[in-house]
């Protein structure tokens, strides 16, 4: 495994390892890796001949009052996990290396970034867009791997690839969960034991919703009310959003519409704070099948 910290070292390592046409898989991360990231690295290793992991806490994704300075970091642990997944190249740049000056170019995807986390975190997906575009140019991967826990991010990156004709396949990977159902997240370490226990309501309501949306008279508004009610029973929970939308377009489904009269793939997306820790989770459902 090669560890590189500059863009030039990265380009050189890729030329050395993939100059004979070998396929390249990229796993972009912000570090503090867990088994969810390991699943991405394992898939990349199985499907590609060269696996590249990037670890970069991208400041452009964080708002003025967000947790950039306190975002968890553990480079030694991350490198060990990368090694256990037989990663070929680990790219760990500094902020100065990635942005030697303030970027004057933006990479903005509209519409699908204006909902959910995009509405709660203005500018967040602009930061995602520029760092992903830079990584795609630097690595030139054949495939890039992203977890569906950040389903909106996946939709944004797929749109970016489509609109800018990046020659890369985006591979969606399922959310990895703890045995009790909590979605793995680098932010979980900040939860108190009680907050962590209460956070289990997120995976529970996603399972319950799969049953509720099959009700013969269940409307979107009724479903969302039921989900909010269950989450609201948790004393530590502060709801940011609970939304049901078409996926990947992220167009809202009319509130009065009976779900049995709709069709296609929808996402139930949740963002809830437990104390100071904001967690997201989601599930995709296919509705209208007979």
MARGULUM-59348 format. One record per residue (C-alpha): residue number from 1; residue in three letters; x, y, z. Coordinates in Angstrom, 3 decimals. Layout:
# residues N
<r kemar="NUM" vexdren="Ala" east="X" north="Y" up="Z"/>
...
//
This chain:
# residues 290
<r kemar="1" vexdren="Unk" east="0.000" north="0.000" up="0.000"/>
<r kemar="2" vexdren="Unk" east="1.310" north="3.431" up="-1.000"/>
<r kemar="3" vexdren="Unk" east="0.483" north="6.547" up="1.033"/>
<r kemar="4" vexdren="Unk" east="0.706" north="9.829" up="-0.872"/>
<r kemar="5" vexdren="Unk" east="0.028" north="13.380" up="0.281"/>
<r kemar="6" vexdren="Unk" east="0.426" north="15.527" up="-2.816"/>
<r kemar="7" vexdren="Unk" east="-1.396" north="15.638" up="-6.134"/>
<r kemar="8" vexdren="Unk" east="1.834" north="15.009" up="-8.019"/>
<r kemar="9" vexdren="Unk" east="2.628" north="11.942" up="-5.874"/>
<r kemar="10" vexdren="Unk" east="-0.899" north="10.688" up="-6.528"/>
<r kemar="11" vexdren="Unk" east="-0.589" north="11.090" up="-10.299"/>
<r kemar="12" vexdren="Unk" east="2.803" north="9.358" up="-10.267"/>
<r kemar="13" vexdren="Unk" east="1.533" north="6.433" up="-8.163"/>
<r kemar="14" vexdren="Unk" east="-1.444" north="5.923" up="-10.464"/>
<r kemar="15" vexdren="Unk" east="0.770" north="6.032" up="-13.568"/>
<r kemar="16" vexdren="Unk" east="3.062" north="3.452" up="-11.997"/>
<r kemar="17" vexdren="Unk" east="0.239" north="1.090" up="-11.027"/>
<r kemar="18" vexdren="Unk" east="-2.277" north="1.528" up="-13.817"/>
<r kemar="19" vexdren="Unk" east="-0.288" north="2.466" up="-16.898"/>
<r kemar="20" vexdren="Unk" east="-1.158" north="-0.775" up="-18.679"/>
<r kemar="21" vexdren="Unk" east="-4.904" north="-0.198" up="-18.745"/>
<r kemar="22" vexdren="Unk" east="-5.785" north="-1.611" up="-15.357"/>
<r kemar="23" vexdren="Unk" east="-9.166" north="-0.512" up="-14.011"/>
<r kemar="24" vexdren="Unk" east="-9.165" north="1.970" up="-11.117"/>
<r kemar="25" vexdren="Unk" east="-11.700" north="2.126" up="-8.291"/>
<r kemar="26" vexdren="Unk" east="-11.972" north="5.271" up="-6.153"/>
<r kemar="27" vexdren="Unk" east="-13.431" north="5.517" up="-2.650"/>
<r kemar="28" vexdren="Unk" east="-13.625" north="9.186" up="-1.587"/>
<r kemar="29" vexdren="Unk" east="-13.988" north="9.692" up="2.181"/>
<r kemar="30" vexdren="Unk" east="-13.500" north="12.235" up="4.952"/>
<r kemar="31" vexdren="Unk" east="-11.732" north="9.669" up="7.092"/>
<r kemar="32" vexdren="Unk" east="-12.513" north="8.253" up="10.515"/>
<r kemar="33" vexdren="Unk" east="-13.247" north="5.058" up="8.644"/>
<r kemar="34" vexdren="Unk" east="-15.654" north="2.361" up="9.787"/>
<r kemar="35" vexdren="Unk" east="-17.092" north="-0.867" up="8.403"/>
<r kemar="36" vexdren="Unk" east="-19.272" north="1.084" up="5.991"/>
<r kemar="37" vexdren="Unk" east="-16.150" north="2.481" up="4.332"/>
<r kemar="38" vexdren="Unk" east="-14.594" north="-0.982" up="4.475"/>
<r kemar="39" vexdren="Unk" east="-17.519" north="-2.332" up="2.434"/>
<r kemar="40" vexdren="Unk" east="-16.806" north="0.284" up="-0.255"/>
<r kemar="41" vexdren="Unk" east="-13.108" north="-0.580" up="-0.309"/>
<r kemar="42" vexdren="Unk" east="-13.869" north="-4.299" up="-0.481"/>
<r kemar="43" vexdren="Unk" east="-16.233" north="-3.817" up="-3.414"/>
<r kemar="44" vexdren="Unk" east="-13.669" north="-1.648" up="-5.192"/>
<r kemar="45" vexdren="Unk" east="-11.001" north="-4.272" up="-4.618"/>
<r kemar="46" vexdren="Unk" east="-13.234" north="-7.031" up="-6.002"/>
<r kemar="47" vexdren="Unk" east="-14.283" north="-5.079" up="-9.094"/>
<r kemar="48" vexdren="Unk" east="-11.126" north="-3.129" up="-9.980"/>
<r kemar="49" vexdren="Unk" east="-7.443" north="-3.868" up="-10.307"/>
<r kemar="50" vexdren="Unk" east="-6.251" north="-0.733" up="-8.502"/>
<r kemar="51" vexdren="Unk" east="-8.047" north="0.712" up="-5.479"/>
<r kemar="52" vexdren="Unk" east="-7.560" north="4.346" up="-4.456"/>
<r kemar="53" vexdren="Unk" east="-8.828" north="5.690" up="-1.134"/>
<r kemar="54" vexdren="Unk" east="-8.914" north="9.429" up="-0.508"/>
<r kemar="55" vexdren="Unk" east="-9.076" north="10.832" up="3.022"/>
<r kemar="56" vexdren="Unk" east="-9.806" north="14.545" up="3.126"/>
<r kemar="57" vexdren="Unk" east="-11.986" north="16.552" up="5.508"/>
<r kemar="58" vexdren="Unk" east="-13.207" north="19.042" up="2.923"/>
<r kemar="59" vexdren="Unk" east="-13.721" north="22.471" up="4.513"/>
<r kemar="60" vexdren="Unk" east="-15.925" north="23.622" up="1.633"/>
<r kemar="61" vexdren="Unk" east="-18.616" north="21.159" up="2.733"/>
<r kemar="62" vexdren="Unk" east="-18.964" north="22.776" up="6.168"/>
<r kemar="63" vexdren="Unk" east="-20.999" north="25.850" up="7.037"/>
<r kemar="64" vexdren="Unk" east="-19.966" north="28.612" up="9.420"/>
<r kemar="65" vexdren="Unk" east="-21.622" north="26.996" up="12.448"/>
<r kemar="66" vexdren="Unk" east="-20.854" north="23.377" up="11.602"/>
<r kemar="67" vexdren="Unk" east="-18.411" north="20.910" up="13.071"/>
<r kemar="68" vexdren="Unk" east="-15.302" north="21.181" up="10.863"/>
<r kemar="69" vexdren="Unk" east="-12.866" north="21.665" up="13.742"/>
<r kemar="70" vexdren="Unk" east="-14.361" north="18.890" up="15.826"/>
<r kemar="71" vexdren="Unk" east="-14.979" north="16.413" up="13.004"/>
<r kemar="72" vexdren="Unk" east="-13.403" north="13.131" up="14.195"/>
<r kemar="73" vexdren="Unk" east="-10.007" north="12.237" up="12.752"/>
<r kemar="74" vexdren="Unk" east="-7.727" north="9.238" up="13.288"/>
<r kemar="75" vexdren="Unk" east="-5.203" north="8.845" up="10.485"/>
<r kemar="76" vexdren="Unk" east="-3.377" north="5.881" up="12.039"/>
<r kemar="77" vexdren="Unk" east="-6.590" north="3.917" up="12.414"/>
<r kemar="78" vexdren="Unk" east="-7.700" north="4.847" up="8.901"/>
<r kemar="79" vexdren="Unk" east="-4.453" north="3.637" up="7.358"/>
<r kemar="80" vexdren="Unk" east="-4.723" north="0.358" up="9.253"/>
<r kemar="81" vexdren="Unk" east="-8.270" north="-0.229" up="7.990"/>
<r kemar="82" vexdren="Unk" east="-7.202" north="0.627" up="4.435"/>
<r kemar="83" vexdren="Unk" east="-4.403" north="-1.902" up="4.697"/>
<r kemar="84" vexdren="Unk" east="-6.745" north="-4.605" up="5.972"/>
<r kemar="85" vexdren="Unk" east="-8.882" north="-4.038" up="2.847"/>
<r kemar="86" vexdren="Unk" east="-5.803" north="-4.392" up="0.586"/>
<r kemar="87" vexdren="Unk" east="-6.047" north="-0.832" up="-0.696"/>
<r kemar="88" vexdren="Unk" east="-3.342" north="0.086" up="-3.221"/>
<r kemar="89" vexdren="Unk" east="-3.091" north="3.881" up="-2.848"/>
<r kemar="90" vexdren="Unk" east="-4.175" north="6.130" up="0.036"/>
<r kemar="91" vexdren="Unk" east="-4.317" north="9.842" up="-0.782"/>
<r kemar="92" vexdren="Unk" east="-4.216" north="12.066" up="2.322"/>
<r kemar="93" vexdren="Unk" east="-3.793" north="15.677" up="1.183"/>
<r kemar="94" vexdren="Unk" east="-3.723" north="18.787" up="3.328"/>
<r kemar="95" vexdren="Unk" east="-6.188" north="21.618" up="2.785"/>
<r kemar="96" vexdren="Unk" east="-3.338" north="23.674" up="1.326"/>
<r kemar="97" vexdren="Unk" east="-2.562" north="20.884" up="-1.140"/>
<r kemar="98" vexdren="Unk" east="-6.154" north="20.596" up="-2.340"/>
<r kemar="99" vexdren="Unk" east="-6.826" north="24.345" up="-2.342"/>
<r kemar="100" vexdren="Unk" east="-3.571" north="26.266" up="-2.735"/>
<r kemar="101" vexdren="Unk" east="-5.709" north="29.401" up="-3.043"/>
<r kemar="102" vexdren="Unk" east="-9.378" north="30.212" up="-2.580"/>
<r kemar="103" vexdren="Unk" east="-11.238" north="28.508" up="-5.446"/>
<r kemar="104" vexdren="Unk" east="-12.865" north="30.939" up="-7.845"/>
<r kemar="105" vexdren="Unk" east="-14.568" north="28.126" up="-9.734"/>
<r kemar="106" vexdren="Unk" east="-17.709" north="26.470" up="-8.431"/>
<r kemar="107" vexdren="Unk" east="-19.299" north="23.154" up="-9.360"/>
<r kemar="108" vexdren="Unk" east="-22.971" north="23.558" up="-8.577"/>
<r kemar="109" vexdren="Unk" east="-25.757" north="21.062" up="-9.205"/>
<r kemar="110" vexdren="Unk" east="-29.149" north="22.760" up="-8.960"/>
<r kemar="111" vexdren="Unk" east="-32.630" north="21.524" up="-7.980"/>
<r kemar="112" vexdren="Unk" east="-31.717" north="18.217" up="-6.337"/>
<r kemar="113" vexdren="Unk" east="-29.380" north="20.095" up="-3.990"/>
<r kemar="114" vexdren="Unk" east="-32.138" north="22.426" up="-2.822"/>
<r kemar="115" vexdren="Unk" east="-33.951" north="19.799" up="-0.754"/>
<r kemar="116" vexdren="Unk" east="-33.121" north="17.826" up="2.398"/>
<r kemar="117" vexdren="Unk" east="-29.519" north="18.419" up="3.511"/>
<r kemar="118" vexdren="Unk" east="-29.090" north="21.034" up="0.809"/>
<r kemar="119" vexdren="Unk" east="-31.836" north="23.148" up="2.370"/>
<r kemar="120" vexdren="Unk" east="-30.475" north="22.632" up="5.894"/>
<r kemar="121" vexdren="Unk" east="-26.830" north="23.163" up="4.915"/>
<r kemar="122" vexdren="Unk" east="-26.595" north="25.904" up="2.239"/>
<r kemar="123" vexdren="Unk" east="-23.486" north="25.528" up="0.091"/>
<r kemar="124" vexdren="Unk" east="-22.750" north="22.010" up="1.329"/>
<r kemar="125" vexdren="Unk" east="-23.204" north="20.325" up="-2.037"/>
<r kemar="126" vexdren="Unk" east="-21.223" north="23.038" up="-3.818"/>
<r kemar="127" vexdren="Unk" east="-18.318" north="21.887" up="-1.669"/>
<r kemar="128" vexdren="Unk" east="-19.042" north="18.255" up="-2.515"/>
<r kemar="129" vexdren="Unk" east="-19.174" north="19.102" up="-6.219"/>
<r kemar="130" vexdren="Unk" east="-15.782" north="20.781" up="-6.419"/>
<r kemar="131" vexdren="Unk" east="-13.885" north="18.195" up="-4.369"/>
<r kemar="132" vexdren="Unk" east="-15.404" north="15.260" up="-6.268"/>
<r kemar="133" vexdren="Unk" east="-14.655" north="16.935" up="-9.604"/>
<r kemar="134" vexdren="Unk" east="-11.043" north="17.459" up="-8.508"/>
<r kemar="135" vexdren="Unk" east="-10.697" north="13.843" up="-7.369"/>
<r kemar="136" vexdren="Unk" east="-12.195" north="12.512" up="-10.599"/>
<r kemar="137" vexdren="Unk" east="-9.721" north="14.598" up="-12.618"/>
<r kemar="138" vexdren="Unk" east="-6.760" north="13.538" up="-10.469"/>
<r kemar="139" vexdren="Unk" east="-7.513" north="9.815" up="-10.205"/>
<r kemar="140" vexdren="Unk" east="-9.450" north="9.240" up="-13.454"/>
<r kemar="141" vexdren="Unk" east="-11.267" north="6.258" up="-11.928"/>
<r kemar="142" vexdren="Unk" east="-13.305" north="3.781" up="-13.922"/>
<r kemar="143" vexdren="Unk" east="-15.633" north="3.317" up="-10.934"/>
<r kemar="144" vexdren="Unk" east="-16.287" north="5.379" up="-7.806"/>
<r kemar="145" vexdren="Unk" east="-18.014" north="3.955" up="-4.742"/>
<r kemar="146" vexdren="Unk" east="-20.488" north="5.757" up="-2.486"/>
<r kemar="147" vexdren="Unk" east="-22.708" north="4.576" up="0.364"/>
<r kemar="148" vexdren="Unk" east="-26.454" north="5.080" up="0.130"/>
<r kemar="149" vexdren="Unk" east="-26.660" north="6.434" up="3.681"/>
<r kemar="150" vexdren="Unk" east="-25.882" north="9.725" up="1.959"/>
<r kemar="151" vexdren="Unk" east="-28.480" north="9.093" up="-0.746"/>
<r kemar="152" vexdren="Unk" east="-28.816" north="12.752" up="-1.697"/>
<r kemar="153" vexdren="Unk" east="-25.058" north="12.977" up="-2.173"/>
<r kemar="154" vexdren="Unk" east="-25.208" north="9.947" up="-4.467"/>
<r kemar="155" vexdren="Unk" east="-27.974" north="11.573" up="-6.524"/>
<r kemar="156" vexdren="Unk" east="-25.966" north="14.808" up="-6.772"/>
<r kemar="157" vexdren="Unk" east="-22.797" north="13.013" up="-7.890"/>
<r kemar="158" vexdren="Unk" east="-24.691" north="10.933" up="-10.446"/>
<r kemar="159" vexdren="Unk" east="-26.125" north="14.156" up="-11.889"/>
<r kemar="160" vexdren="Unk" east="-22.668" north="15.742" up="-11.900"/>
<r kemar="161" vexdren="Unk" east="-21.236" north="12.784" up="-13.804"/>
<r kemar="162" vexdren="Unk" east="-24.108" north="12.878" up="-16.301"/>
<r kemar="163" vexdren="Unk" east="-23.966" north="16.623" up="-16.918"/>
<r kemar="164" vexdren="Unk" east="-20.176" north="16.919" up="-17.205"/>
<r kemar="165" vexdren="Unk" east="-19.633" north="13.600" up="-19.038"/>
<r kemar="166" vexdren="Unk" east="-17.166" north="12.181" up="-16.549"/>
<r kemar="167" vexdren="Unk" east="-16.104" north="8.763" up="-17.779"/>
<r kemar="168" vexdren="Unk" east="-16.769" north="7.014" up="-14.477"/>
<r kemar="169" vexdren="Unk" east="-19.372" north="4.565" up="-13.225"/>
<r kemar="170" vexdren="Unk" east="-20.948" north="5.494" up="-9.890"/>
<r kemar="171" vexdren="Unk" east="-21.468" north="2.392" up="-7.793"/>
<r kemar="172" vexdren="Unk" east="-24.180" north="2.650" up="-5.132"/>
<r kemar="173" vexdren="Unk" east="-23.465" north="0.603" up="-2.020"/>
<r kemar="174" vexdren="Unk" east="-26.056" north="-0.249" up="0.654"/>
<r kemar="175" vexdren="Unk" east="-26.012" north="1.392" up="4.076"/>
<r kemar="176" vexdren="Unk" east="-24.041" north="-0.628" up="6.608"/>
<r kemar="177" vexdren="Unk" east="-25.615" north="-0.830" up="10.053"/>
<r kemar="178" vexdren="Unk" east="-24.729" north="-1.860" up="13.564"/>
<r kemar="179" vexdren="Unk" east="-26.369" north="-5.125" up="14.718"/>
<r kemar="180" vexdren="Unk" east="-29.083" north="-3.076" up="16.447"/>
<r kemar="181" vexdren="Unk" east="-29.875" north="-1.159" up="13.241"/>
<r kemar="182" vexdren="Unk" east="-28.088" north="2.167" up="13.774"/>
<r kemar="183" vexdren="Unk" east="-26.517" north="3.334" up="10.506"/>
<r kemar="184" vexdren="Unk" east="-22.749" north="3.523" up="10.770"/>
<r kemar="185" vexdren="Unk" east="-21.488" north="7.104" up="10.860"/>
<r kemar="186" vexdren="Unk" east="-18.286" north="8.841" up="11.898"/>
<r kemar="187" vexdren="Unk" east="-20.468" north="11.079" up="14.092"/>
<r kemar="188" vexdren="Unk" east="-21.879" north="8.199" up="16.167"/>
<r kemar="189" vexdren="Unk" east="-18.932" north="8.444" up="18.572"/>
<r kemar="190" vexdren="Unk" east="-20.318" north="11.749" up="19.822"/>
<r kemar="191" vexdren="Unk" east="-23.589" north="10.251" up="21.044"/>
<r kemar="192" vexdren="Unk" east="-24.056" north="9.647" up="24.748"/>
<r kemar="193" vexdren="Unk" east="-25.274" north="6.127" up="25.632"/>
<r kemar="194" vexdren="Unk" east="-28.836" north="7.451" up="26.036"/>
<r kemar="195" vexdren="Unk" east="-28.701" north="9.415" up="22.792"/>
<r kemar="196" vexdren="Unk" east="-27.413" north="6.381" up="20.958"/>
<r kemar="197" vexdren="Unk" east="-30.247" north="4.285" up="22.338"/>
<r kemar="198" vexdren="Unk" east="-32.812" north="6.873" up="21.285"/>
<r kemar="199" vexdren="Unk" east="-31.246" north="7.153" up="17.813"/>
<r kemar="200" vexdren="Unk" east="-32.394" north="3.611" up="17.087"/>
<r kemar="201" vexdren="Unk" east="-35.790" north="5.136" up="16.359"/>
<r kemar="202" vexdren="Unk" east="-34.466" north="6.135" up="12.925"/>
<r kemar="203" vexdren="Unk" east="-33.952" north="2.614" up="11.615"/>
<r kemar="204" vexdren="Unk" east="-37.135" north="1.478" up="13.357"/>
<r kemar="205" vexdren="Unk" east="-39.376" north="4.024" up="11.611"/>
<r kemar="206" vexdren="Unk" east="-37.799" north="3.207" up="8.257"/>
<r kemar="207" vexdren="Unk" east="-38.799" north="-0.424" up="8.772"/>
<r kemar="208" vexdren="Unk" east="-42.245" north="0.542" up="10.015"/>
<r kemar="209" vexdren="Unk" east="-42.761" north="2.810" up="7.010"/>
<r kemar="210" vexdren="Unk" east="-42.293" north="-0.123" up="4.655"/>
<r kemar="211" vexdren="Unk" east="-45.433" north="-1.579" up="6.220"/>
<r kemar="212" vexdren="Unk" east="-47.344" north="1.664" up="6.684"/>
<r kemar="213" vexdren="Unk" east="-47.050" north="2.801" up="3.069"/>
<r kemar="214" vexdren="Unk" east="-48.900" north="-0.339" up="1.962"/>
<r kemar="215" vexdren="Unk" east="-52.032" north="0.792" up="3.783"/>
<r kemar="216" vexdren="Unk" east="-54.941" north="1.161" up="1.332"/>
<r kemar="217" vexdren="Unk" east="-55.647" north="4.778" up="2.309"/>
<r kemar="218" vexdren="Unk" east="-52.184" north="5.896" up="3.398"/>
<r kemar="219" vexdren="Unk" east="-51.284" north="9.324" up="2.034"/>
<r kemar="220" vexdren="Unk" east="-47.903" north="10.984" up="2.015"/>
<r kemar="221" vexdren="Unk" east="-48.989" north="13.443" up="4.705"/>
<r kemar="222" vexdren="Unk" east="-50.280" north="10.618" up="6.914"/>
<r kemar="223" vexdren="Unk" east="-47.082" north="8.645" up="6.534"/>
<r kemar="224" vexdren="Unk" east="-44.878" north="11.618" up="7.376"/>
<r kemar="225" vexdren="Unk" east="-47.032" north="12.463" up="10.384"/>
<r kemar="226" vexdren="Unk" east="-46.695" north="8.900" up="11.679"/>
<r kemar="227" vexdren="Unk" east="-42.914" north="8.992" up="11.248"/>
<r kemar="228" vexdren="Unk" east="-42.580" north="12.371" up="12.976"/>
<r kemar="229" vexdren="Unk" east="-44.768" north="11.185" up="15.846"/>
<r kemar="230" vexdren="Unk" east="-42.561" north="8.151" up="16.489"/>
<r kemar="231" vexdren="Unk" east="-39.348" north="10.169" up="16.354"/>
<r kemar="232" vexdren="Unk" east="-40.905" north="12.854" up="18.566"/>
<r kemar="233" vexdren="Unk" east="-41.340" north="10.310" up="21.359"/>
<r kemar="234" vexdren="Unk" east="-37.558" north="10.440" up="21.885"/>
<r kemar="235" vexdren="Unk" east="-36.751" north="13.220" up="24.361"/>
<r kemar="236" vexdren="Unk" east="-33.326" north="13.939" up="22.866"/>
<r kemar="237" vexdren="Unk" east="-34.586" north="14.053" up="19.265"/>
<r kemar="238" vexdren="Unk" east="-34.843" north="17.329" up="17.369"/>
<r kemar="239" vexdren="Unk" east="-36.147" north="16.802" up="13.827"/>
<r kemar="240" vexdren="Unk" east="-34.412" north="18.684" up="11.026"/>
<r kemar="241" vexdren="Unk" east="-36.444" north="17.063" up="8.250"/>
<r kemar="242" vexdren="Unk" east="-38.648" north="14.060" up="7.492"/>
<r kemar="243" vexdren="Unk" east="-39.440" north="13.902" up="3.776"/>
<r kemar="244" vexdren="Unk" east="-40.820" north="11.471" up="1.215"/>
<r kemar="245" vexdren="Unk" east="-39.570" north="12.165" up="-2.317"/>
<r kemar="246" vexdren="Unk" east="-39.094" north="10.546" up="-5.687"/>
<r kemar="247" vexdren="Unk" east="-35.604" north="9.176" up="-6.167"/>
<r kemar="248" vexdren="Unk" east="-33.188" north="10.189" up="-7.595"/>
<r kemar="249" vexdren="Unk" east="-34.963" north="13.342" up="-8.839"/>
<r kemar="250" vexdren="Unk" east="-35.882" north="14.400" up="-5.266"/>
<r kemar="251" vexdren="Unk" east="-39.180" north="15.806" up="-6.446"/>
<r kemar="252" vexdren="Unk" east="-41.777" north="15.956" up="-3.677"/>
<r kemar="253" vexdren="Unk" east="-44.687" north="13.549" up="-3.826"/>
<r kemar="254" vexdren="Unk" east="-47.971" north="15.487" up="-3.314"/>
<r kemar="255" vexdren="Unk" east="-48.992" north="15.335" up="0.329"/>
<r kemar="256" vexdren="Unk" east="-52.603" north="14.330" up="-0.321"/>
<r kemar="257" vexdren="Unk" east="-51.675" north="11.591" up="-2.775"/>
<r kemar="258" vexdren="Unk" east="-52.556" north="8.059" up="-1.762"/>
<r kemar="259" vexdren="Unk" east="-49.382" north="6.035" up="-1.941"/>
<r kemar="260" vexdren="Unk" east="-51.185" north="3.117" up="-3.532"/>
<r kemar="261" vexdren="Unk" east="-51.988" north="5.383" up="-6.480"/>
<r kemar="262" vexdren="Unk" east="-48.359" north="6.426" up="-6.983"/>
<r kemar="263" vexdren="Unk" east="-45.584" north="4.484" up="-8.681"/>
<r kemar="264" vexdren="Unk" east="-41.813" north="4.355" up="-8.912"/>
<r kemar="265" vexdren="Unk" east="-38.993" north="4.615" up="-6.408"/>
<r kemar="266" vexdren="Unk" east="-39.349" north="6.919" up="-3.439"/>
<r kemar="267" vexdren="Unk" east="-37.009" north="7.790" up="-0.593"/>
<r kemar="268" vexdren="Unk" east="-37.979" north="8.395" up="3.000"/>
<r kemar="269" vexdren="Unk" east="-35.192" north="10.658" up="4.228"/>
<r kemar="270" vexdren="Unk" east="-34.545" north="11.637" up="7.840"/>
<r kemar="271" vexdren="Unk" east="-32.245" north="14.123" up="9.528"/>
<r kemar="272" vexdren="Unk" east="-32.492" north="14.333" up="13.308"/>
<r kemar="273" vexdren="Unk" east="-30.288" north="15.856" up="15.991"/>
<r kemar="274" vexdren="Unk" east="-29.673" north="13.934" up="19.181"/>
<r kemar="275" vexdren="Unk" east="-28.086" north="16.517" up="21.437"/>
<r kemar="276" vexdren="Unk" east="-25.520" north="18.279" up="19.247"/>
<r kemar="277" vexdren="Unk" east="-25.082" north="15.327" up="16.887"/>
<r kemar="278" vexdren="Unk" east="-26.974" north="15.405" up="13.597"/>
<r kemar="279" vexdren="Unk" east="-27.698" north="11.990" up="12.089"/>
<r kemar="280" vexdren="Unk" east="-29.149" north="11.152" up="8.700"/>
<r kemar="281" vexdren="Unk" east="-30.769" north="7.944" up="7.510"/>
<r kemar="282" vexdren="Unk" east="-33.041" north="6.860" up="4.683"/>
<r kemar="283" vexdren="Unk" east="-34.679" north="3.990" up="2.875"/>
<r kemar="284" vexdren="Unk" east="-35.796" north="3.496" up="-0.710"/>
<r kemar="285" vexdren="Unk" east="-39.145" north="1.892" up="-1.483"/>
<r kemar="286" vexdren="Unk" east="-40.741" north="0.804" up="-4.730"/>
<r kemar="287" vexdren="Unk" east="-44.420" north="1.717" up="-4.761"/>
<r kemar="288" vexdren="Unk" east="-47.262" north="1.077" up="-7.159"/>
<r kemar="289" vexdren="Unk" east="-46.230" north="-2.445" up="-8.146"/>
<r kemar="290" vexdren="Unk" east="-49.108" north="-4.825" up="-8.618"/>
//
